[in-house]
Amino acid sequence: MNEQLKNNSQNPLPGEDLESVYFIGIGGIGMSALARYFKAKGVRVSGYDKTPTALTRQLEKEGISIQYTDDAKLITLDAKMVVYTPAIPATHAGLVYYRQYGYPVVKRSDVLEWITANSFNICVAGTHGKTTVSTMIAHILRDSGYGCNAFLGGIAANYGTNFWSSEKNAVVVEADEYDRSFLKLSPDIAVITAMDPDHLDIYGTPEAVEDAFIEFSQKIKTGGCLVSKYGLKRTSELNIAQHTTYSYDAMEADVHAENMQVQVGAYLFDIVSAKWKLKNVVLHMGGLHNIENVIAAVAVAKYVGIDDDKIKTAVENFKGVKRRFEYIIKNEKRVLIDDYAHHPEELRALISGVRSLFPTKKMTIVFQPHLFSRTKDLALEFAHSLDMADEVILLPIYPARELPMEGVTSKLILDQMKLADKHIMDKEELKKWVKDNQSKLLVMAGAGDIDAMVQPIKELMESNDEKY
């Protein structure tokens, strides 16, 4: 494997001959990583996004010019390449202008394909879990001194960024299944965390989603390997030339956990395979599903030959990913957790993880459904997952790129829930509820703009502590 890495081409990475790149949707987590990549290469970077966010403000501090008005008069006219995300509507004025006047216009996935054409690639895919696993892998490689370039779908809390570079010709990249983008990548190591139904507006059927992941596994280079979650549907159809399965608790998996204990809000456990055993691993990130995620990351680290002690130190040093089981408040009186969960299985894992750490506290979860199509397709599954909490507050659906669908609201989920303590509130009603209630354990989840509510909710909870 190390010979494979050594023999990869050392051609200069793309971007060195570009003077200016413009990003349409620059505030997206994947787009911002690419923007930071080009900025690091000395390219002049600018872009558009719909609204200012903490991420766009940080990009501006890093020297990237961003506009927030969809006006072709404001775009960068000397751009040598224009990168856009599929979430941007085709009617966007800047996108229309660039296409009309013959600028090179490419998708984010095209740029990732270009960047990774001549590198040793660790590509992490899955309908959930891929951001945490890819960040864990990239962190272990960086913390251990092995080195890597990282393009992540979340902000690594250890480093405050979703991109970093290295002289090592190795790339860790989150392989996004949306719009079949991940099929443009060529993994040396591929990880598949899940193949559950999602993005059915793109794929149509659950079987088509599975087909895409099977095709992704066929992209693995000769001599490479696949690391996949144990028990995935249609495992026999995956590329299994070199195949390692992982699981939190299934002893039949090639790599699994044993002797798990909870110690002061952290997990202590062993990671076991037929060929090796890593004892007394400490993980400070909450959620049993994150034990499983770190098992996948450790399997990759072992494959590339990182020393056991360096792996254990890196895992213990891992501070998590922003909005992945992120503690906003954690003290004896109150716990506030923020999480990106936006799929029923992610919610199930989140709620189970919270229960494992706080079994005696009443859990209230505030969930903002993301996309009308996802809500329509998976309303019953959302209801089943949310029923695992003690109390549920649903916010209105965040539409993202979609127009409203008749009859599709958060009530579609609420009506199928068996839990008695359930409500639908808008954001102002939620703030009033937090102010009037002494919630001990509050979990906020969703992929829309619910993250903008986290700080106000935190302040209200802390204000309650001062009053009582």
C-alpha positions as a Markdown table, in Angstrom:
| # | Residue | x | y | z |
|---|---|---|---|---|
| 1 | Met | 0.0 | 0.0 | 0.0 |
| 2 | Asn | 2.8 | 2.5 | 0.9 |
| 3 | Glu | 4.4 | 1.6 | -2.5 |
| 4 | Gln | 1.1 | 2.5 | -4.2 |
| 5 | Leu | 1.2 | 5.9 | -2.4 |
| 6 | Lys | 4.9 | 6.5 | -3.4 |
| 7 | Asn | 4.2 | 5.6 | -7.0 |
| 8 | Asn | 1.3 | 8.1 | -7.5 |
| 9 | Ser | 2.0 | 11.0 | -9.8 |
| 10 | Gln | 3.5 | 14.1 | -8.2 |
| 11 | Asn | 2.2 | 16.4 | -10.9 |
| 12 | Pro | 1.3 | 19.9 | -9.7 |
| 13 | Leu | -2.2 | 20.1 | -8.4 |
| 14 | Pro | -4.6 | 22.0 | -10.6 |
| 15 | Gly | -5.3 | 25.7 | -9.9 |
| 16 | Glu | -1.7 | 26.9 | -10.2 |
| 17 | Asp | -2.3 | 28.3 | -13.7 |
| 18 | Leu | -5.6 | 29.9 | -12.7 |
| 19 | Glu | -5.6 | 33.6 | -11.6 |
| 20 | Ser | -9.2 | 33.8 | -10.5 |
| 21 | Val | -12.0 | 31.4 | -9.6 |
| 22 | Tyr | -15.6 | 32.3 | -8.8 |
| 23 | Phe | -17.9 | 30.1 | -6.6 |
| 24 | Ile | -21.7 | 30.2 | -6.9 |
| 25 | Gly | -22.9 | 28.9 | -3.5 |
| 26 | Ile | -19.5 | 29.5 | -1.8 |
| 27 | Gly | -21.0 | 29.2 | 1.7 |
| 28 | Gly | -21.8 | 25.5 | 1.2 |
| 29 | Ile | -19.6 | 23.3 | 3.3 |
| 30 | Gly | -18.2 | 21.4 | 0.3 |
| 31 | Met | -17.8 | 24.5 | -1.8 |
| 32 | Ser | -16.0 | 26.4 | 0.9 |
| 33 | Ala | -13.4 | 23.7 | 1.2 |
| 34 | Leu | -12.6 | 24.0 | -2.5 |
| 35 | Ala | -12.5 | 27.8 | -2.2 |
| 36 | Arg | -10.0 | 27.5 | 0.6 |
| 37 | Tyr | -8.0 | 25.1 | -1.5 |
| 38 | Phe | -7.6 | 27.6 | -4.4 |
| 39 | Lys | -6.9 | 30.4 | -1.9 |
| 40 | Ala | -4.1 | 28.3 | -0.5 |
| 41 | Lys | -2.7 | 27.8 | -4.0 |
| 42 | Gly | -2.5 | 31.6 | -4.4 |
| 43 | Val | -5.5 | 32.0 | -6.6 |
| 44 | Arg | -7.8 | 35.0 | -6.3 |
| 45 | Val | -11.1 | 33.6 | -5.0 |
| 46 | Ser | -14.5 | 35.3 | -4.8 |
| 47 | Gly | -18.1 | 34.1 | -4.9 |
| 48 | Tyr | -21.8 | 34.4 | -4.2 |
| 49 | Asp | -24.1 | 33.0 | -1.5 |
| 50 | Lys | -27.7 | 33.7 | -0.5 |
| 51 | Thr | -27.1 | 34.9 | 3.0 |
| 52 | Pro | -24.2 | 35.6 | 5.4 |
| 53 | Thr | -23.3 | 32.9 | 7.8 |
| 54 | Ala | -20.6 | 32.2 | 10.3 |
| 55 | Leu | -18.8 | 30.2 | 7.6 |
| 56 | Thr | -19.0 | 33.0 | 4.9 |
| 57 | Arg | -17.9 | 35.6 | 7.5 |
| 58 | Gln | -14.8 | 33.4 | 8.2 |
| 59 | Leu | -14.1 | 33.1 | 4.5 |
| 60 | Glu | -14.2 | 36.9 | 4.2 |
| 61 | Lys | -11.7 | 37.2 | 7.1 |
| 62 | Glu | -9.5 | 34.8 | 5.1 |
| 63 | Gly | -9.5 | 37.3 | 2.2 |
| 64 | Ile | -12.3 | 35.9 | 0.0 |
| 65 | Ser | -14.7 | 38.4 | -1.4 |
| 66 | Ile | -18.4 | 37.3 | -1.2 |
| 67 | Gln | -21.6 | 39.0 | -2.6 |
| 68 | Tyr | -25.0 | 38.2 | -1.2 |
| 69 | Thr | -27.2 | 39.8 | -4.0 |
| 70 | Asp | -28.1 | 37.8 | -7.1 |
| 71 | Asp | -27.0 | 40.4 | -9.6 |
| 72 | Ala | -24.9 | 39.8 | -12.7 |
| 73 | Lys | -23.5 | 43.3 | -12.4 |
| 74 | Leu | -21.7 | 42.3 | -9.2 |
| 75 | Ile | -20.0 | 39.1 | -10.3 |
| 76 | Thr | -16.3 | 38.7 | -11.0 |
| 77 | Leu | -15.8 | 39.3 | -14.8 |
| 78 | Asp | -12.2 | 38.1 | -15.0 |
| 79 | Ala | -12.9 | 34.6 | -13.5 |
| 80 | Lys | -11.0 | 31.9 | -15.3 |
| 81 | Met | -13.2 | 29.2 | -13.9 |
| 82 | Val | -16.7 | 29.2 | -12.4 |
| 83 | Val | -17.7 | 26.5 | -9.9 |
| 84 | Tyr | -21.3 | 26.0 | -8.9 |
| 85 | Thr | -23.2 | 23.7 | -6.7 |
| 86 | Pro | -26.3 | 21.8 | -8.0 |
| 87 | Ala | -28.3 | 23.4 | -5.1 |
| 88 | Ile | -28.2 | 26.7 | -7.1 |
| 89 | Pro | -31.2 | 27.2 | -9.4 |
| 90 | Ala | -30.5 | 27.3 | -13.1 |
| 91 | Thr | -32.1 | 30.8 | -13.2 |
| 92 | His | -29.4 | 32.3 | -11.0 |
| 93 | Ala | -28.4 | 35.6 | -12.7 |
| 94 | Gly | -24.7 | 35.1 | -12.3 |
| 95 | Leu | -24.8 | 31.5 | -13.5 |
| 96 | Val | -26.9 | 32.5 | -16.5 |
| 97 | Tyr | -24.4 | 35.3 | -17.4 |
| 98 | Tyr | -21.3 | 33.0 | -17.1 |
| 99 | Arg | -22.9 | 30.4 | -19.3 |
| 100 | Gln | -24.2 | 32.9 | -21.8 |
| 101 | Tyr | -20.8 | 34.4 | -22.3 |
| 102 | Gly | -18.8 | 31.2 | -22.6 |
| 103 | Tyr | -17.0 | 31.1 | -19.2 |
| 104 | Pro | -15.7 | 27.6 | -18.1 |
| 105 | Val | -18.5 | 26.6 | -15.8 |
| 106 | Val | -18.1 | 23.4 | -13.8 |
| 107 | Lys | -19.7 | 21.5 | -10.9 |
| 108 | Arg | -18.0 | 21.1 | -7.5 |
| 109 | Ser | -17.7 | 17.4 | -8.3 |
| 110 | Asp | -15.7 | 18.1 | -11.5 |
| 111 | Val | -13.1 | 20.1 | -9.5 |
| 112 | Leu | -12.8 | 17.3 | -6.9 |
| 113 | Glu | -12.3 | 14.8 | -9.8 |
| 114 | Trp | -9.6 | 17.1 | -11.2 |
| 115 | Ile | -7.8 | 17.7 | -7.9 |
| 116 | Thr | -7.7 | 13.9 | -7.0 |
| 117 | Ala | -6.8 | 12.6 | -10.4 |
| 118 | Asn | -3.1 | 11.9 | -9.4 |
| 119 | Ser | -3.3 | 11.4 | -5.7 |
| 120 | Phe | -3.8 | 8.5 | -3.2 |
| 121 | Asn | -7.4 | 8.9 | -2.3 |
| 122 | Ile | -9.4 | 7.9 | 0.8 |
| 123 | Cys | -13.0 | 8.5 | -0.2 |
| 124 | Val | -15.7 | 8.2 | 2.4 |
| 125 | Ala | -19.3 | 7.7 | 1.2 |
| 126 | Gly | -22.6 | 7.0 | 2.9 |
| 127 | Thr | -26.1 | 8.4 | 3.3 |
| 128 | His | -25.1 | 9.3 | 6.9 |
| 129 | Gly | -21.9 | 9.2 | 8.9 |
| 130 | Lys | -19.5 | 10.2 | 6.1 |
| 131 | Thr | -18.7 | 13.6 | 7.5 |
| 132 | Thr | -17.7 | 12.3 | 10.9 |
| 133 | Val | -15.8 | 9.3 | 9.5 |
| 134 | Ser | -13.9 | 11.4 | 6.9 |
| 135 | Thr | -13.0 | 14.0 | 9.6 |
| 136 | Met | -11.8 | 11.3 | 12.0 |
| 137 | Ile | -9.6 | 9.7 | 9.3 |
| 138 | Ala | -8.2 | 13.1 | 8.2 |
| 139 | His | -7.5 | 14.0 | 11.9 |
| 140 | Ile | -5.8 | 10.7 | 12.6 |
| 141 | Leu | -3.6 | 11.1 | 9.6 |
| 142 | Arg | -2.7 | 14.7 | 10.5 |
| 143 | Asp | -2.3 | 14.2 | 14.3 |
| 144 | Ser | -0.1 | 11.1 | 13.8 |
| 145 | Gly | 2.3 | 13.0 | 11.4 |
| 146 | Tyr | 1.3 | 10.8 | 8.4 |
| 147 | Gly | -0.2 | 13.8 | 6.7 |
| 148 | Cys | -3.0 | 14.3 | 4.2 |
| 149 | Asn | -4.9 | 16.9 | 2.2 |
| 150 | Ala | -8.5 | 17.0 | 3.5 |
| 151 | Phe | -11.8 | 18.1 | 1.8 |
| 152 | Leu | -14.4 | 17.7 | 4.5 |
| 153 | Gly | -18.2 | 18.1 | 4.7 |
| 154 | Gly | -18.0 | 19.7 | 8.2 |
| 155 | Ile | -15.8 | 21.9 | 10.3 |
| 156 | Ala | -13.2 | 19.8 | 12.3 |
| 157 | Ala | -13.3 | 21.2 | 15.8 |
| 158 | Asn | -9.6 | 20.5 | 16.3 |
| 159 | Tyr | -8.6 | 22.8 | 13.5 |
| 160 | Gly | -11.6 | 25.1 | 12.9 |
| 161 | Thr | -11.7 | 24.3 | 9.2 |
| 162 | Asn | -13.0 | 21.9 | 6.6 |
| 163 | Phe | -9.8 | 22.0 | 4.4 |
| 164 | Trp | -6.1 | 21.6 | 5.0 |
| 165 | Ser | -3.2 | 20.8 | 2.8 |
| 166 | Ser | -0.1 | 18.7 | 3.1 |
| 167 | Glu | 3.0 | 17.8 | 1.1 |
| 168 | Lys | 1.9 | 14.2 | 1.4 |
| 169 | Asn | 0.2 | 13.1 | -1.9 |
| 170 | Ala | -2.8 | 11.7 | -0.1 |
| 171 | Val | -6.3 | 13.1 | 0.0 |
| 172 | Val | -9.2 | 12.4 | 2.3 |
| 173 | Val | -12.4 | 13.5 | 0.7 |
| 174 | Glu | -16.1 | 13.2 | 1.6 |
| 175 | Ala | -17.7 | 11.4 | -1.3 |
| 176 | Asp | -21.2 | 12.9 | -1.8 |
| 177 | Glu | -23.9 | 10.7 | -3.3 |
| 178 | Tyr | -26.1 | 13.7 | -4.1 |
| 179 | Asp | -26.4 | 14.2 | -7.8 |
| 180 | Arg | -24.2 | 11.1 | -8.1 |
| 181 | Ser | -21.1 | 13.3 | -7.6 |
| 182 | Phe | -19.1 | 10.5 | -5.9 |
| 183 | Leu | -19.0 | 8.5 | -9.1 |
| 184 | Lys | -16.4 | 11.0 | -10.4 |
| 185 | Leu | -13.8 | 9.9 | -7.8 |
| 186 | Ser | -11.2 | 7.2 | -8.0 |
| 187 | Pro | -10.6 | 5.8 | -4.5 |
| 188 | Asp | -7.6 | 3.8 | -3.4 |
| 189 | Ile | -9.5 | 3.2 | -0.2 |
| 190 | Ala | -13.3 | 3.6 | -0.2 |
| 191 | Val | -15.5 | 3.7 | 2.9 |
| 192 | Ile | -19.2 | 3.1 | 2.8 |
| 193 | Thr | -21.0 | 3.9 | 6.0 |
| 194 | Ala | -24.7 | 3.5 | 4.9 |
| 195 | Met | -26.9 | 3.0 | 1.9 |
| 196 | Asp | -30.3 | 4.0 | 3.3 |
| 197 | Pro | -32.9 | 5.6 | 1.1 |
| 198 | Asp | -32.2 | 9.3 | 0.6 |
| 199 | His | -32.2 | 11.9 | -2.2 |
| 200 | Leu | -35.1 | 10.1 | -3.8 |
| 201 | Asp | -35.9 | 13.3 | -5.7 |
| 202 | Ile | -32.7 | 12.4 | -7.6 |
| 203 | Tyr | -32.7 | 8.6 | -7.6 |
| 204 | Gly | -36.4 | 7.7 | -7.6 |
| 205 | Thr | -36.1 | 4.5 | -5.7 |
| 206 | Pro | -34.1 | 3.0 | -2.7 |
| 207 | Glu | -32.8 | 0.4 | -5.1 |
| 208 | Ala | -31.3 | 3.1 | -7.4 |
| 209 | Val | -29.5 | 4.6 | -4.4 |
| 210 | Glu | -28.0 | 1.2 | -3.6 |
| 211 | Asp | -27.0 | 0.8 | -7.3 |
| 212 | Ala | -25.1 | 4.1 | -7.1 |
| 213 | Phe | -23.1 | 2.9 | -4.0 |
| 214 | Ile | -22.4 | -0.4 | -5.7 |
| 215 | Glu | -21.1 | 1.5 | -8.8 |
| 216 | Phe | -19.0 | 3.7 | -6.4 |
| 217 | Ser | -17.4 | 0.6 | -5.0 |
| 218 | Gln | -16.4 | -0.5 | -8.5 |
| 219 | Lys | -14.4 | 2.8 | -8.8 |
| 220 | Ile | -11.7 | 1.5 | -6.4 |
| 221 | Lys | -8.3 | 1.3 | -8.0 |
| 222 | Thr | -6.6 | -2.0 | -8.6 |
| 223 | Gly | -4.9 | -3.1 | -5.3 |
| 224 | Gly | -7.1 | -0.8 | -3.2 |
| 225 | Cys | -9.6 | -1.7 | -0.5 |
| 226 | Leu | -13.2 | -1.3 | 0.6 |
| 227 | Val | -14.2 | -0.6 | 4.3 |
| 228 | Ser | -17.9 | -0.9 | 4.8 |
| 229 | Lys | -20.4 | -1.1 | 7.6 |
| 230 | Tyr | -21.3 | -4.7 | 8.4 |
| 231 | Gly | -24.8 | -5.7 | 7.4 |
| 232 | Leu | -25.3 | -3.4 | 4.4 |
| 233 | Lys | -27.9 | -4.5 | 1.9 |
| 234 | Arg | -26.5 | -6.2 | -1.2 |
| 235 | Thr | -23.0 | -6.5 | 0.3 |
| 236 | Ser | -22.3 | -9.3 | -2.0 |
| 237 | Glu | -22.6 | -7.0 | -5.0 |
| 238 | Leu | -20.0 | -4.5 | -3.7 |
| 239 | Asn | -16.4 | -4.6 | -4.9 |
| 240 | Ile | -14.9 | -7.0 | -2.4 |
| 241 | Ala | -11.4 | -7.7 | -3.8 |
| 242 | Gln | -10.0 | -6.4 | -0.4 |
| 243 | His | -12.9 | -5.9 | 1.9 |
| 244 | Thr | -13.1 | -5.1 | 5.6 |
| 245 | Thr | -16.4 | -4.8 | 7.4 |
| 246 | Tyr | -16.9 | -2.9 | 10.7 |
| 247 | Ser | -19.5 | -2.7 | 13.4 |
| 248 | Tyr | -20.0 | -1.4 | 16.9 |
| 249 | Asp | -21.4 | -4.6 | 18.3 |
| 250 | Ala | -21.6 | -7.3 | 15.6 |
| 251 | Met | -19.0 | -9.9 | 16.5 |
| 252 | Glu | -19.2 | -11.3 | 12.9 |
| 253 | Ala | -17.8 | -8.0 | 11.5 |
| 254 | Asp | -14.1 | -8.0 | 10.6 |
| 255 | Val | -13.5 | -5.1 | 13.0 |
| 256 | His | -15.7 | -4.4 | 16.1 |
| 257 | Ala | -15.7 | -3.0 | 19.6 |
| 258 | Glu | -15.5 | -4.9 | 22.9 |
| 259 | Asn | -15.5 | -4.0 | 26.6 |
| 260 | Met | -17.2 | -0.6 | 26.2 |
| 261 | Gln | -17.5 | 1.6 | 29.3 |
| 262 | Val | -18.8 | 5.1 | 29.9 |
| 263 | Gln | -16.4 | 7.2 | 32.0 |
| 264 | Val | -17.2 | 10.8 | 32.8 |
| 265 | Gly | -19.0 | 11.5 | 29.6 |
| 266 | Ala | -16.4 | 9.6 | 27.5 |
| 267 | Tyr | -16.3 | 6.1 | 26.0 |
| 268 | Leu | -13.5 | 3.6 | 26.8 |
| 269 | Phe | -13.4 | 0.4 | 24.6 |
| 270 | Asp | -11.2 | -2.0 | 22.7 |
| 271 | Ile | -11.2 | -2.3 | 18.9 |
| 272 | Val | -10.7 | -5.9 | 17.8 |
| 273 | Ser | -10.0 | -7.7 | 14.5 |
| 274 | Ala | -8.8 | -11.2 | 13.7 |
| 275 | Lys | -5.3 | -9.8 | 13.1 |
| 276 | Trp | -4.9 | -7.1 | 15.8 |
| 277 | Lys | -6.4 | -5.5 | 18.9 |
| 278 | Leu | -6.3 | -1.9 | 20.0 |
| 279 | Lys | -6.9 | -1.8 | 23.7 |
| 280 | Asn | -8.3 | 1.1 | 25.9 |
| 281 | Val | -9.3 | 3.5 | 23.1 |
| 282 | Val | -10.8 | 6.7 | 24.6 |
| 283 | Leu | -13.3 | 8.7 | 22.6 |
| 284 | His | -14.7 | 12.0 | 24.0 |
| 285 | Met | -17.3 | 12.5 | 21.2 |
| 286 | Gly | -20.8 | 11.4 | 22.4 |
| 287 | Gly | -23.0 | 8.9 | 20.7 |
| 288 | Leu | -22.6 | 5.1 | 20.4 |
| 289 | His | -22.8 | 5.6 | 16.6 |
| 290 | Asn | -19.5 | 7.6 | 16.9 |
| 291 | Ile | -17.8 | 4.5 | 18.4 |
| 292 | Glu | -18.8 | 2.7 | 15.2 |
| 293 | Asn | -17.6 | 5.7 | 13.1 |
| 294 | Val | -14.2 | 5.7 | 14.8 |
| 295 | Ile | -13.9 | 1.9 | 14.3 |
| 296 | Ala | -14.1 | 2.6 | 10.5 |
| 297 | Ala | -11.5 | 5.4 | 10.8 |
| 298 | Val | -9.2 | 3.2 | 12.8 |
| 299 | Ala | -9.5 | 0.4 | 10.2 |
| 300 | Val | -8.3 | 2.8 | 7.5 |
| 301 | Ala | -5.5 | 4.1 | 9.7 |
| 302 | Lys | -4.3 | 0.5 | 10.3 |
| 303 | Tyr | -4.5 | -0.2 | 6.6 |
| 304 | Val | -2.1 | 2.7 | 5.8 |
| 305 | Gly | 0.3 | 1.5 | 8.5 |
| 306 | Ile | -0.1 | 4.1 | 11.3 |
| 307 | Asp | 1.4 | 3.1 | 14.7 |
| 308 | Asp | -1.1 | 1.9 | 17.3 |
| 309 | Asp | -0.1 | 4.4 | 20.0 |
| 310 | Lys | -0.4 | 7.3 | 17.5 |
| 311 | Ile | -3.8 | 6.1 | 16.5 |
| 312 | Lys | -5.0 | 6.0 | 20.2 |
| 313 | Thr | -3.5 | 9.4 | 20.9 |
| 314 | Ala | -5.2 | 10.9 | 17.9 |
| 315 | Val | -8.6 | 9.4 | 18.8 |
| 316 | Glu | -8.3 | 10.7 | 22.4 |
| 317 | Asn | -7.4 | 14.1 | 21.0 |
| 318 | Phe | -10.3 | 14.2 | 18.6 |
| 319 | Lys | -12.7 | 17.0 | 19.5 |
| 320 | Gly | -15.4 | 16.1 | 17.0 |
| 321 | Val | -17.1 | 17.9 | 14.1 |
| 322 | Lys | -19.1 | 21.1 | 14.4 |
| 323 | Arg | -22.8 | 20.2 | 14.5 |
| 324 | Arg | -22.1 | 16.5 | 15.0 |
| 325 | Phe | -23.1 | 15.7 | 18.6 |
| 326 | Glu | -21.7 | 19.0 | 19.5 |
| 327 | Tyr | -22.0 | 20.0 | 23.2 |
| 328 | Ile | -23.1 | 23.7 | 23.4 |
| 329 | Ile | -23.8 | 23.5 | 27.1 |
| 330 | Lys | -22.7 | 20.6 | 29.3 |
| 331 | Asn | -22.8 | 21.0 | 33.1 |
| 332 | Glu | -24.6 | 19.5 | 36.1 |
| 333 | Lys | -27.8 | 21.6 | 35.5 |
| 334 | Arg | -28.2 | 21.7 | 31.7 |
| 335 | Val | -27.1 | 19.9 | 28.5 |
| 336 | Leu | -27.6 | 21.4 | 25.1 |
| 337 | Ile | -26.5 | 19.4 | 22.1 |
| 338 | Asp | -26.5 | 20.5 | 18.4 |
| 339 | Asp | -26.5 | 18.0 | 15.6 |
| 340 | Tyr | -26.8 | 18.0 | 11.8 |
| 341 | Ala | -29.1 | 14.9 | 11.8 |
| 342 | His | -31.6 | 15.2 | 8.9 |
| 343 | His | -32.3 | 11.6 | 8.0 |
| 344 | Pro | -34.4 | 9.1 | 10.2 |
| 345 | Glu | -31.4 | 6.8 | 10.8 |
| 346 | Glu | -29.3 | 9.8 | 11.8 |
| 347 | Leu | -32.0 | 10.8 | 14.3 |
| 348 | Arg | -32.2 | 7.3 | 15.6 |
| 349 | Ala | -28.5 | 7.2 | 16.2 |
| 350 | Leu | -28.4 | 10.6 | 17.7 |
| 351 | Ile | -31.3 | 9.9 | 20.2 |
| 352 | Ser | -29.7 | 6.5 | 21.1 |
| 353 | Gly | -26.4 | 8.2 | 21.7 |
| 354 | Val | -27.9 | 10.8 | 24.0 |
| 355 | Arg | -29.7 | 8.1 | 25.9 |
| 356 | Ser | -26.5 | 6.1 | 26.4 |
| 357 | Leu | -24.8 | 9.1 | 28.1 |
| 358 | Phe | -27.8 | 10.6 | 29.9 |
| 359 | Pro | -30.2 | 7.7 | 30.7 |
| 360 | Thr | -32.0 | 9.4 | 33.6 |
| 361 | Lys | -32.7 | 12.9 | 32.0 |
| 362 | Lys | -35.8 | 13.8 | 30.2 |
| 363 | Met | -34.8 | 14.4 | 26.6 |
| 364 | Thr | -36.5 | 17.1 | 24.5 |
| 365 | Ile | -35.5 | 17.1 | 20.8 |
| 366 | Val | -36.1 | 20.1 | 18.5 |
| 367 | Phe | -36.1 | 18.9 | 14.9 |
| 368 | Gln | -36.3 | 21.0 | 11.7 |
| 369 | Pro | -37.2 | 18.8 | 8.7 |
| 370 | His | -35.0 | 19.4 | 5.7 |
| 371 | Leu | -36.6 | 19.4 | 2.2 |
| 372 | Phe | -40.3 | 18.8 | 1.3 |
| 373 | Ser | -39.3 | 15.8 | -0.8 |
| 374 | Arg | -37.4 | 14.0 | 2.0 |
| 375 | Thr | -40.3 | 14.8 | 4.5 |
| 376 | Lys | -42.8 | 13.3 | 2.1 |
| 377 | Asp | -40.8 | 10.2 | 1.3 |
| 378 | Leu | -39.7 | 9.4 | 4.9 |
| 379 | Ala | -42.4 | 10.9 | 7.1 |
| 380 | Leu | -43.2 | 7.6 | 8.8 |
| 381 | Glu | -39.6 | 6.8 | 9.4 |
| 382 | Phe | -39.0 | 10.2 | 10.9 |
| 383 | Ala | -42.0 | 9.6 | 13.2 |
| 384 | His | -40.6 | 6.3 | 14.4 |
| 385 | Ser | -37.2 | 7.8 | 15.2 |
| 386 | Leu | -38.6 | 10.8 | 17.0 |
| 387 | Asp | -40.9 | 8.6 | 19.1 |
| 388 | Met | -37.7 | 7.5 | 20.9 |
| 389 | Ala | -37.4 | 10.9 | 22.6 |
| 390 | Asp | -39.4 | 12.0 | 25.6 |
| 391 | Glu | -40.7 | 15.2 | 24.0 |
| 392 | Val | -40.5 | 16.5 | 20.4 |
| 393 | Ile | -40.8 | 20.0 | 19.0 |
| 394 | Leu | -41.0 | 20.2 | 15.2 |
| 395 | Leu | -40.1 | 23.4 | 13.4 |
| 396 | Pro | -41.5 | 24.1 | 9.9 |
| 397 | Ile | -39.8 | 22.4 | 7.0 |
| 398 | Tyr | -36.6 | 24.1 | 5.7 |
| 399 | Pro | -37.1 | 24.1 | 1.9 |
| 400 | Ala | -33.5 | 24.6 | 0.7 |
| 401 | Arg | -33.6 | 24.2 | -3.1 |
| 402 | Glu | -37.3 | 23.2 | -3.3 |
| 403 | Leu | -40.6 | 24.8 | -3.8 |
| 404 | Pro | -43.5 | 23.9 | -1.4 |
| 405 | Met | -45.4 | 20.7 | -2.0 |
| 406 | Glu | -49.2 | 20.6 | -1.4 |
| 407 | Gly | -50.0 | 18.8 | 1.8 |
| 408 | Val | -46.4 | 18.4 | 2.9 |
| 409 | Thr | -45.7 | 20.1 | 6.2 |
| 410 | Ser | -44.1 | 19.1 | 9.5 |
| 411 | Lys | -47.6 | 18.0 | 10.5 |
| 412 | Leu | -47.1 | 15.0 | 8.2 |
| 413 | Ile | -44.5 | 13.7 | 10.7 |
| 414 | Leu | -46.4 | 14.8 | 13.8 |
| 415 | Asp | -49.6 | 13.0 | 12.8 |
| 416 | Gln | -47.7 | 9.7 | 12.5 |
| 417 | Met | -45.9 | 9.9 | 15.8 |
| 418 | Lys | -47.2 | 7.8 | 18.8 |
| 419 | Leu | -45.5 | 10.0 | 21.4 |
| 420 | Ala | -48.0 | 12.1 | 23.4 |
| 421 | Asp | -45.7 | 15.0 | 24.2 |
| 422 | Lys | -45.2 | 16.5 | 20.7 |
| 423 | His | -45.6 | 20.0 | 19.3 |
| 424 | Ile | -45.1 | 22.1 | 16.2 |
| 425 | Met | -43.7 | 25.6 | 16.8 |
| 426 | Asp | -42.2 | 28.4 | 14.8 |
| 427 | Lys | -38.8 | 29.9 | 15.9 |
| 428 | Glu | -40.4 | 32.6 | 18.0 |
| 429 | Glu | -42.6 | 30.1 | 19.8 |
| 430 | Leu | -39.6 | 27.9 | 20.4 |
| 431 | Lys | -37.7 | 30.7 | 22.1 |
| 432 | Lys | -40.7 | 31.5 | 24.3 |
| 433 | Trp | -41.0 | 27.8 | 25.2 |
| 434 | Val | -37.3 | 27.6 | 26.2 |
| 435 | Lys | -37.7 | 30.7 | 28.3 |
| 436 | Asp | -40.8 | 29.3 | 30.1 |
| 437 | Asn | -39.5 | 25.8 | 30.6 |
| 438 | Gln | -36.6 | 24.4 | 32.6 |
| 439 | Ser | -35.4 | 21.8 | 30.1 |
| 440 | Lys | -32.5 | 19.8 | 31.5 |
| 441 | Leu | -31.6 | 18.0 | 28.3 |
| 442 | Leu | -32.3 | 19.7 | 24.9 |
| 443 | Val | -31.2 | 18.4 | 21.6 |
| 444 | Met | -31.4 | 20.5 | 18.4 |
| 445 | Ala | -31.2 | 18.7 | 15.1 |
| 446 | Gly | -31.5 | 19.5 | 11.4 |
| 447 | Ala | -29.6 | 20.5 | 8.3 |
| 448 | Gly | -31.5 | 23.8 | 7.5 |
| 449 | Asp | -31.0 | 27.1 | 9.3 |
| 450 | Ile | -31.8 | 25.7 | 12.8 |
| 451 | Asp | -28.1 | 26.2 | 13.6 |
| 452 | Ala | -28.8 | 30.0 | 13.7 |
| 453 | Met | -31.1 | 29.3 | 16.6 |
| 454 | Val | -28.5 | 27.5 | 18.7 |
| 455 | Gln | -26.9 | 30.7 | 20.2 |
| 456 | Pro | -30.2 | 32.3 | 21.1 |
| 457 | Ile | -31.4 | 29.1 | 22.8 |
| 458 | Lys | -28.1 | 28.8 | 24.6 |
| 459 | Glu | -28.4 | 32.3 | 26.0 |
| 460 | Leu | -32.0 | 31.6 | 27.1 |
| 461 | Met | -31.0 | 28.4 | 28.9 |
| 462 | Glu | -28.1 | 30.2 | 30.6 |
| 463 | Ser | -30.5 | 33.0 | 31.5 |
| 464 | Asn | -32.8 | 30.5 | 33.1 |
| 465 | Asp | -29.9 | 29.2 | 35.2 |
| 466 | Glu | -29.2 | 32.7 | 36.5 |
| 467 | Lys | -32.9 | 33.1 | 37.5 |
| 468 | Tyr | -33.4 | 29.8 | 39.3 |
